[in-house]
Amino acid sequence: MTTIEAQFRTAIRDAVNDHSRKPFHWGGLSGYGQMEAVGQALPKIMEVNGDSPYWQRLSLQVTRVLEKNRALATDLQAAHSWLERIAACLHYPPKPTVIVDQPQEKALTSQQVTREMEKLLAEFQPDGKNQPAQAVLKRTLRRAWKDYGQDLLPCYDIPGLTQDNLKLESFFHRLRCHQRRISGRKSTRELRDFGQFQVLCTAESEEALWEQIRKVPLAVYRANRQRLAEAETPRQFLYRLHRNPVKMMQTLADQYTARLATLQVPANSPPTRGKRNAPT
């Protein structure tokens, strides 16, 4: 039960401090949705242990946070919908090329993208007083399109020119991390040419590699494997929480209810003290 209470606190703390640098994943929205999942799971706890001051205080604070930020979350959700429309207008991310025996779609041109963007800017008219998040997005979009729009358009007219270099940057990032890990050096300049092949030279043959692996005792391996699993438990909990917060919080509530029933102790009654036997 103590573990479940700690996981509830972890879920709330993670929701409040959620952040993301991904363009189509906003930490504020995911954090609010995660907090809503916590609020939906708390009533099940209150049914079985409603007189607990801890759960009463926690439920009050979660409800207060949800009510206070509901209007802002609605505005932010609408701004996120507009962001997805902007991405669709720019046809980003690009669809993977698939070779099939079907007539190809009409090639996209920069003139078509310009017309669609200008039309979207004309439709996007948020209220600056009641919709601050959408108003900020509108100002940023108009300024970015005016300053950098012409630099984005050539990728629609030049075959083979990608809209971004994210895949290339990701490849170089993985390569540098791998080189630092196998060399222990901070700089990767000296390993730029052959650093990625160093790992293949640690063993002379496959048999020698297996011989090195067998030198580790099975008990030591299992002990370290258990330590690794325990260290990964908090990260796995947060991963499942982010993927489906409603299901995860409901599962925690069910575990708490089942654990409380297993203990076979009334949730609202104080622990009883043992009685002394009367002298004979």
C-alpha positions, 0 to 999 in steps of 0.5 A, spaced: 500 500 500 505 504 501 508 503 494 501 505 491 501 511 495 508 513 493 506 511 485 500 516 486 505 521 488 510 520 483 504 520 477 502 527 480 509 530 481 510 527 474 504 531 471 506 537 474 513 537 471 512 534 465 515 538 459 517 536 452 521 539 446 518 535 441 514 539 436 507 535 436 507 533 443 506 538 448 508 537 456 502 541 458 497 538 455 499 531 456 501 533 464 493 535 464 491 529 461 495 525 466 492 529 472 485 528 469 487 520 470 489 521 477 482 525 478 478 519 475 482 514 479 481 517 486 474 516 487 475 509 487 480 509 493 475 514 496 470 509 496 474 504 500 478 509 504 474 515 504 476 517 511 483 517 511 486 524 511 491 523 506 487 521 501 482 526 502 487 532 502 490 529 496 483 528 492 482 536 494 488 538 491 487 534 485 480 537 484 483 544 485 488 544 480 484 541 475 478 546 476 483 552 476 487 550 469 481 547 465 480 553 461 487 554 460 487 546 458 482 547 453 485 553 450 491 549 449 488 543 446 485 548 441 492 551 439 495 544 439 489 542 434 491 548 430 498 546 430 496 540 427 493 543 421 499 547 420 503 541 419 498 538 415 498 545 410 505 544 410 505 536 409 509 535 414 512 530 416 512 527 409 509 520 407 514 515 406 515 513 399 512 506 397 512 503 390 506 500 388 502 499 381 498 505 382 497 512 379 502 517 382 499 523 386 499 530 383 506 533 385 506 538 390 508 545 389 510 551 393 505 555 390 500 550 392 503 550 399 503 558 399 496 558 398 494 553 403 498 557 408 495 564 406 488 561 407 489 558 414 492 564 416 486 568 414 481 563 418 485 563 424 483 569 428 483 567 435 480 572 441 487 575 444 483 576 451 479 569 452 484 565 448 491 567 450 495 560 447 491 561 440 493 568 440 500 567 441 501 561 436 497 566 431 503 571 432 508 566 432 506 563 426 505 569 422 512 572 424 515 565 422 512 565 415 514 572 414 521 571 416 522 564 414 517 561 409 520 563 403 526 559 405 522 553 406 518 553 400 524 550 395 523 543 398 517 542 394 520 544 388 526 540 388 526 533 387 530 529 393 530 535 397 528 533 404 524 538 409 528 537 415 535 534 417 532 530 423 534 523 420 541 525 419 542 529 425 540 523 429 545 518 425 551 522 427 548 523 434 548 515 435 555 515 432 558 520 437 555 517 443 557 510 441 564 512 440 564 516 446 562 509 450 567 505 447 573 509 447 571 513 454 573 520 451 569 526 451 571 528 444 570 524 438 574 528 433 580 522 433 575 517 432 571 520 426 573 515 421 574 508 425 571 509 431 564 505 429 568 499 428 572 499 435 567 494 438 568 489 432 575 488 434 574 487 442 574 479 440 578 475 435 572 470 433 565 468 435 568 463 440 573 468 444 567 472 445 562 467 448 568 465 452 569 472 455 561 471 456 562 465 460 567 467 465 561 471 468 558 467 474 550 465 473 549 467 480 552 474 479 549 475 472 542 474 475 544 478 481 546 484 477 540 483 472 535 483 478 538 490 480 537 492 473 530 490 473 529 494 480 532 500 477 528 500 471 521 500 475 520 507 476 522 508 468 517 503 466 512 506 471 512 513 468 513 510 461 506 506 462 503 512 465 505 516 459 502 511 454 495 510 457 494 514 464 487 512 465 489 505 465 495 506 469 491 510 474 485 505 474 490 499 475 493 502 481 487 504 484 485 496 483 491 494 486 490 498 492 483 496 493 485 488 492 491 489 497 486 493 502 481 487 502 487 482 503 489 485 509 482 483 512 483 490 516 477 495 516 479 501 513 476 506 518 477 502 524 483 504 529 488 498 530 486 494 536 490 492 542 491 486 545 487 484 552 491 482 558 489 475 561 485 476 568 489 473 573 487 466 576 
